[in-house]
Amino acid sequence: MEYLLEALHITKVFGTLKANDDVTLKVKPGEIHAFLGENGAGKSTLVKMIYGALQPSAGEFRWMGNPVTIPSPAAARKLGIGMVFQHFSLFESLTVAENIALAMPGAFDMKKLADRIAKVSRDYGLPLEPFAVVADLSVGERQRIEIVRCLLQEPKLLIMDEPTAVLTPQEADQLFRTLTRLAGEGCAVIYISHRLEEVKRLCHTATILRHGKVVANIDPAEQTPASLARLMVGGDIHVIRPARDDMKGTARLKLDRLRLPADGPFSVELKNISLDVKAGEVVAIAGVAGNGQSELFDAISGERSLAAASMIVIDGKPVGHDGVNARRKAGAAFVPEERLGHGAVPGFTLSQNIVLTRHSSDASLVSSGMVSSGGAEKVSQRVIKDYDVRKGKPDPEARALSGGNLQKFVMGRELDRKPGVLVVNQPTWGVDAGASATIRQAVIDLARQGSAVLVISQDLDEIFEIADRIAVISRGELSEAYPAAELTAEKIGLLMAGAHELKETAHAAGA
């Protein structure tokens, strides 16, 4: 058997949109095969057909040399195909073990399953507490559940859609070791990622899609990230112009000894966080997932109220007791980490999702309690055009977009407001190289126009590319914000490990 999977002349049509157009590719056992392309190039549609979640409009799949129809994900799993989706398929009110049990065939003992989850997750360097409730877990920890759930099924072909988007560099390294080991044992891997350096490092071959068509089959090790990006977009990527480092405006966002108790057994307590973000600058917060980033975003955005109004000040106004709408009226905008369900309502159209975050601050959308659908559609179309949001119909539901396209829309919706203060958690999660450059430049340009921008990100390349100053959050404590030019990845790694806490403890002991 030379090929495990063959896709022959696969076409998928949605209305007037050809998401895949006569796609042919072949995957060998033990091969790590990258699918590369812009958001909307057809990658996710293709792998959903391989996994049985969608059916092709034309063409044929072959599995181990034999023609095969894959009518459902259950049928795919029975063949030996597993998939880790970009958007999580988890019930937040259930435990880790209960979520994994839902995907396991036949009868089983929950205690034995929990023990197996703990062992497999530990062996693969993605530790999980089987009886933790999913609602209390960080996004990075939720991604581990998806990966471990797949590994427990011992697949012959493992499909991974942006698996490292929410992993730390250390977690990603461990995942690469795991995938390399699986490939060595004969498991094939289809790997979708916009992080081109990791594709070069990990993958044996790459198929590049553009506008639904295969445009190249290459060995990524023989390419540079720039040449891979050019193949993906059909041209050169925008070169980011860094922010000015001499801008010294007044503080537009001020955190003053911000404290927030943990709201669950797996939540993180925030401890005396102080930070000023000035007009004209981008401040980035780095850190390992689960160290208080989500709690800090919730505190700043108004999703959780604080003990004192003075703990958060926007343009001189204490807002610690105010909700999110009041903070938006004060000139702030917020982009959460979880775009589908938190940043956008899945069943609402894009224009309806525009209204959700702008009804309290944009009189052109809501007046005297009446929503202007025409005004919302106008804003939506402007965002779609400015950020190249790929879609199948004029005003689709949010859940109809690919992950990267939804991220572009959610970011564009808030950037379009030109807010005085922007707080964003993971701005380019799952976004292709070209769109990432567009978003990062837009963030820098917003700061140049006099706004204060606070970015929470796990992507160190992104942080160094856009930030004027960098702070690190560790176990709910925030380090000093250092000029970006004074930091290296190694220094940030030490701060992630809590070096600033040790320094502060020693200073307190000496006092």
C-alpha positions in Angstrom: 0.0 0.0 0.0 1.8 3.1 -1.2 -0.9 5.6 -0.2 -3.2 5.6 2.9 -5.5 8.3 1.6 -6.1 9.5 -2.0 -8.4 12.5 -2.8 -9.1 12.4 -6.6 -10.7 15.4 -8.4 -12.6 16.5 -5.3 -15.0 19.5 -5.8 -17.2 21.0 -3.1 -19.8 23.7 -4.0 -21.7 25.9 -1.6 -24.3 27.8 -3.6 -22.2 29.8 -6.0 -18.9 29.3 -4.1 -16.5 26.6 -5.1 -14.7 25.9 -1.9 -12.7 23.1 -3.5 -12.1 22.9 -7.2 -10.8 19.6 -8.7 -8.5 18.9 -5.8 -6.2 15.9 -6.1 -3.7 14.8 -3.5 -2.2 11.7 -1.9 -1.0 11.0 1.7 1.4 8.1 2.6 1.4 6.2 5.8 3.9 7.8 8.3 3.8 11.1 6.4 3.2 14.5 8.0 1.5 16.3 5.2 0.8 20.1 5.5 -2.2 21.8 3.9 -1.3 25.4 3.4 -3.3 28.4 2.1 -5.0 31.7 3.0 -8.1 31.7 5.2 -10.9 30.6 2.8 -8.6 28.7 0.5 -10.5 25.5 1.1 -8.3 23.7 3.6 -11.0 23.2 6.3 -13.6 22.2 3.8 -11.3 19.5 2.4 -10.5 18.0 5.7 -14.1 18.1 6.8 -14.9 15.9 3.8 -12.1 13.5 4.7 -13.6 13.3 8.2 -17.1 12.8 6.9 -18.5 16.0 8.2 -19.2 17.2 4.7 -19.8 15.3 1.4 -18.0 16.2 -1.9 -20.1 17.5 -4.8 -17.8 15.6 -7.2 -14.7 13.4 -7.0 -13.7 10.3 -5.1 -11.8 9.3 -2.0 -9.7 6.1 -1.7 -8.7 4.6 1.6 -5.8 2.1 1.6 -6.3 1.8 -2.2 -10.0 1.2 -2.2 -12.8 3.6 -3.2 -14.6 4.8 -0.1 -17.6 6.9 0.9 -17.3 8.6 4.3 -20.9 9.4 5.3 -20.2 10.7 8.8 -17.5 11.4 11.4 -18.4 8.1 13.1 -17.7 6.3 9.9 -14.4 8.2 9.6 -13.4 7.2 13.1 -14.3 3.6 12.3 -11.9 3.7 9.4 -9.2 5.1 11.6 -9.4 8.8 10.8 -9.3 11.2 13.8 -9.6 15.0 13.7 -8.7 17.8 16.1 -10.9 20.7 15.0 -9.9 24.4 15.1 -13.1 25.2 17.0 -13.6 23.1 20.1 -16.4 20.6 20.3 -16.8 20.5 24.1 -19.6 20.7 26.6 -18.5 23.3 29.2 -20.6 22.0 32.0 -19.1 18.5 31.8 -15.7 17.2 33.0 -12.8 16.4 30.8 -13.5 12.7 31.2 -17.2 13.1 30.4 -16.4 15.0 27.2 -14.0 12.4 26.0 -16.4 9.6 27.0 -19.0 11.0 24.5 -16.6 10.2 21.6 -15.7 6.7 22.8 -17.5 3.7 21.2 -19.1 1.0 23.2 -19.3 0.5 27.0 -16.5 1.4 29.3 -15.6 2.1 32.9 -15.4 5.8 33.7 -12.7 5.3 36.4 -10.6 3.3 33.9 -11.1 5.9 31.2 -10.1 8.7 33.6 -6.9 6.8 34.5 -6.2 6.3 30.8 -6.8 10.0 30.1 -4.4 10.9 32.8 -1.7 8.5 31.6 -1.9 9.3 27.9 -2.1 13.1 28.5 0.9 12.9 30.8 2.9 10.6 28.4 2.4 13.1 25.6 3.2 16.1 27.6 -0.3 17.5 27.5 -1.4 17.0 31.1 -5.1 16.9 32.0 -7.1 16.5 35.2 -9.8 14.1 34.1 -12.4 15.4 36.6 -11.8 19.1 35.9 -14.9 20.9 34.6 -14.3 22.3 31.1 -15.8 25.7 31.9 -13.0 26.3 34.4 -10.2 25.5 31.9 -8.1 27.9 29.8 -8.4 27.7 26.0 -5.0 26.0 25.9 -6.2 23.3 28.2 -9.3 22.8 26.2 -7.2 22.3 23.1 -5.4 19.5 25.0 -8.7 17.7 25.5 -9.3 17.7 21.8 -5.9 16.3 21.1 -6.0 13.7 23.8 -9.5 12.6 22.8 -8.2 11.9 19.3 -5.1 10.1 20.5 -7.1 7.7 22.6 -8.8 6.4 19.4 -5.3 5.3 18.0 -6.0 6.7 14.5 -4.2 5.7 11.3 -4.7 9.2 10.0 -4.7 12.2 12.3 -6.0 15.6 11.0 -4.9 18.6 12.9 -6.4 22.0 12.1 -4.3 24.8 13.7 -3.3 22.6 16.7 -0.6 25.0 18.0 -2.7 28.2 17.8 -3.4 28.2 21.5 -0.4 26.2 22.7 2.7 27.6 24.4 6.1 27.1 22.7 6.8 24.4 25.2 3.5 22.6 24.5 4.0 23.0 20.8 7.5 21.4 21.0 6.0 18.5 22.9 3.2 18.1 20.3 5.8 18.0 17.5 7.7 15.2 19.4 4.4 13.4 19.7 3.5 13.8 16.0 7.0 12.7 14.9 6.7 9.6 17.1 3.2 8.8 15.7 4.5 9.2 12.1 7.4 6.9 13.0 4.9 4.3 14.0 3.1 4.6 10.7 0.3 7.1 11.5 -0.2 9.7 8.8 -0.8 13.3 9.8 -2.6 16.0 7.9 -1.4 19.3 9.4 -3.0 22.7 8.8 -1.1 25.7 10.2 -0.4 29.3 9.4 2.9 29.1 11.3 5.2 28.5 8.5 8.4 28.0 10.5 6.7 25.0 12.3 5.6 23.6 8.9 9.2 23.7 7.7 10.4 22.0 10.9 7.8 19.3 11.1 6.2 18.4 7.8 7.6 16.1 5.1 5.5 17.5 2.2 3.0 20.3 1.7 0.0 20.9 -0.6 -0.8 24.5 -1.2 -4.3 25.6 -1.9 -5.4 29.0 -3.4 -9.0 29.9 -4.0 -10.0 26.2 -3.7 -7.4 24.9 -6.2 -4.1 23.0 -5.7 -1.3 25.4 -6.8 1.8 23.5 -5.6 3.0 20.3 -4.0 6.4 20.9 -2.4 8.9 19.8 0.2 8.6 22.6 2.9 12.1 22.0 4.1 13.4 23.4 0.8 11.4 26.6 1.2 11.7 29.7 3.3 8.7 31.1 5.2 8.6 34.0 2.8 8.5 31.7 -0.3 5.8 29.6 1.3 3.7 32.7 2.0 4.1 33.9 -1.6 2.9 30.6 -2.9 -0.1 30.8 -0.6 -1.2 34.3 -1.5 0.2 34.6 -5.0 2.3 37.6 -4.2 4.5 39.3 -1.5 3.3 39.7 2.1 2.9 43.2 3.5 6.0 44.2 5.4 4.9 45.5 8.8 6.1 49.0 9.7 6.8 49.0 13.5 5.3 51.5 15.9 7.2 54.6 17.0 9.1 53.9 20.1 9.5 57.6 21.0 5.8 58.3 21.6 5.1 59.4 25.2 1.5 60.3 25.5 -0.7 60.3 28.6 -2.0 57.1 30.1 -5.3 56.2 28.5 -5.6 52.8 30.3 -4.5 52.5 33.9 -4.6 49.4 36.0 -3.9 50.2 39.7 -3.3 47.4 42.1 -6.0 45.3 40.4 -7.0 42.3 42.5 -9.6 39.7 41.5 -10.3 36.5 43.5 -10.5 33.2 41.7 -14.1 32.4 40.8 -13.6 28.6 40.7 -11.2 25.8 41.7 -9.4 26.1 38.3 -9.4 29.8 38.0 -6.4 32.1 38.7 -6.4 34.9 41.3 -5.1 38.2 40.1 -2.7 39.9 42.5 -2.0 43.6 42.6 -1.6 44.2 38.9 -0.5 47.7 38.0 0.1 48.9 34.4 -0.2 52.1 32.4 -0.8 52.0 28.6 -0.2 55.4 27.1 -1.6 57.0 24.0 0.4 56.0 21.0 1.8 52.7 22.3 1.2 49.0 22.1 1.9 47.1 25.3 1.9 43.3 25.1 1.4 40.8 27.8 3.1 37.4 27.3 2.6 34.3 29.4 2.0 30.6 29.4 -1.7 29.7 29.0 -3.7 29.5 32.2 -1.7 32.1 34.2 -4.5 34.6 34.5 -4.8 36.0 31.0 -8.5 35.2 30.7 -9.2 36.6 34.2 -7.3 39.8 33.4 -9.2 40.3 30.1 -12.5 39.7 31.9 -11.6 42.3 34.6 -10.5 44.9 32.0 -13.5 44.4 29.7 -16.1 44.6 32.5 -17.2 41.0 32.5 -16.3 40.8 36.1 -16.7 43.7 38.5 -13.9 44.8 40.8 -13.8 45.7 44.5 -12.8 49.3 43.7 -13.7 51.5 40.7 -10.2 53.0 40.8 -8.6 49.6 39.9 -9.2 50.4 36.2 -9.2 53.9 34.8 -10.0 54.7 31.1 -9.1 58.3 30.0 -9.2 59.5 33.6 -12.5 57.8 34.5 -12.6 55.0 37.1 -14.6 52.2 35.6 -13.9 49.2 37.8 -17.6 49.1 38.9 -18.9 49.6 35.3 -20.1 46.9 32.9 -18.8 46.3 29.4 -21.3 48.7 27.7 -20.3 51.6 30.0 -16.6 50.9 29.2 -17.4 50.9 25.5 -19.2 54.2 25.9 -16.0 55.5 27.6 -14.1 54.7 24.3 -12.8 51.2 24.8 -13.1 48.2 22.6 -12.5 44.5 23.5 -11.7 41.4 21.5 -11.8 38.1 23.5 -9.8 35.0 22.9 -12.7 32.7 22.0 -14.1 34.2 18.8 -17.0 31.8 18.3 -19.5 32.1 21.2 -17.7 34.9 23.1 -16.6 37.3 20.3 -19.5 36.4 18.0 -22.9 34.6 18.3 -22.7 31.6 16.0 -26.3 31.7 14.8 -26.3 35.5 14.2 -25.4 37.0 10.9 -22.3 39.2 10.6 -24.4 42.4 10.5 -26.3 41.2 13.6 -22.9 40.6 15.3 -21.9 44.2 14.5 -24.8 45.5 16.5 -24.0 43.3 19.5 -20.8 45.3 20.4 -21.7 48.7 19.0 -25.3 49.3 20.0 -24.4 51.3 23.1 -21.7 53.4 21.4 -22.8 53.9 17.8 -25.9 56.1 17.3 -25.9 55.2 13.6 -26.8 51.6 14.5 -29.3 52.1 17.3 -31.5 55.1 17.9 -34.5 55.4 20.3 -34.3 51.7 20.8 -34.6 50.8 17.1 -31.9 48.9 15.3 -30.8 50.2 11.8 -30.3 46.9 9.9 -29.1 49.0 6.9 -26.5 50.8 9.0 -25.3 47.4 10.5 -25.0 45.9 7.0 -23.0 48.9 5.8 -20.5 48.6 8.6 -20.4 44.8 8.1 -19.6 45.2 4.4 -16.9 47.8 5.2 -15.2 45.4 7.7 -15.5 42.5 5.2 -13.8 44.6 2.5 -11.1 46.1 4.6 -10.1 42.8 6.2 -10.7 40.5 3.2 -13.2 38.3 5.0 -14.0 35.3 2.7 -17.6 34.2 2.8 -20.1 32.2 0.8 -23.0 34.7 0.8 -23.5 38.4 1.4 -24.4 38.2 5.1 -23.7 34.7 6.5 -24.0 33.5 10.0 -20.8 33.7 12.0 -20.5 29.9 12.3 -20.4 29.6 8.5 -17.0 31.3 8.4 -13.7 29.6 8.7 -11.9 30.3 12.0 -9.4 32.6 10.4 -12.1 34.6 8.5 -14.2 34.9 11.7 -11.1 36.2 13.5 -10.5 38.8 10.8 -14.2 39.9 11.1 -14.2 40.2 14.9 -10.9 42.1 14.9 -12.0 44.3 12.1 -15.3 45.1 13.8 -13.5 46.6 16.8 -10.7 48.3 14.9 -13.3 49.9 12.6 -14.6 51.9 15.6 -11.2 53.6 16.0 -11.4 53.2 19.8 -9.3 55.2 22.2 -8.4 52.0 24.1 -8.2 48.6 22.5 -7.7 45.4 24.6 -7.3 42.2 22.5 -6.6 38.6 23.6 -4.8 36.6 20.9 -5.3 39.0 17.9 -4.2 36.7 15.1 -5.1 33.2 16.4 -5.7 31.0 13.4 -5.1 33.7 10.8 -3.0 33.3 7.7 0.3 35.1 7.1 -1.2 37.8 4.9 -4.1 38.6 7.2 -1.9 38.5 10.3 0.3 41.2 8.7 -2.9 43.3 7.9 -4.2 42.9 11.5 -0.9 43.6 13.2 -0.4 46.7 11.0 -3.9 47.9 11.8 -3.1 47.6 15.5 0.1 49.5 15.2 -1.6 52.2 13.1 -4.4 52.6 15.7 -1.8 53.3 18.3 0.0 55.7 16.0 -3.3 57.7 15.8 -3.2 58.2 19.6 -5.0 55.1 21.0 -3.7 52.9 23.7 -3.5 49.3 22.8 -3.1 46.3 25.2 -2.4 43.0 23.5 -2.5 39.6 25.3 -0.7 37.0 23.2 1.1 33.7 23.4 2.9 34.3 20.0 6.3 35.8 20.9 7.0 36.6 17.2 3.8 38.6 17.2 4.7 40.4 20.4 8.2 41.4 19.2 6.7 42.6 15.9 4.1 45.0 17.3 4.9 45.9 20.9 6.6 49.0 22.3 6.7 47.5 25.8 6.3 43.9 27.1 5.1 42.5 30.4 4.7 38.9 31.5 1.9 37.4 33.5 2.7 34.4 35.7 0.4 32.8 38.3 -1.8 35.9 38.4 1.1 38.4 38.9 2.3 40.8 36.3 5.9 41.8 35.8 7.2 45.3 35.1 6.6 46.3 31.5 10.0 46.5 29.8 10.9 48.2 26.5 10.7 45.6 23.8 14.2 46.3 22.6 15.6 45.3 26.0 14.0 41.8 26.0 14.8 38.5 24.3 12.8 35.3 24.0 15.0 33.8 26.7 14.4 36.7 29.1 10.7 36.4 28.5 10.9 32.7 29.2 12.5 33.4 32.6 9.7 35.8 33.4 7.1 33.2 32.3 8.7 30.9 34.9 8.1 33.4 37.6 11.5 35.1 37.8 9.8 38.4 38.6 8.0 36.8 41.6 11.3 35.5 43.0 12.9 38.9 42.6 10.0 40.6 44.3 9.9 38.0 47.1 13.7 38.5 47.7 13.2 42.3 47.7 10.4 42.0 50.3 12.5 39.8 52.5 15.4 42.2 52.4 13.1 45.1 53.4 
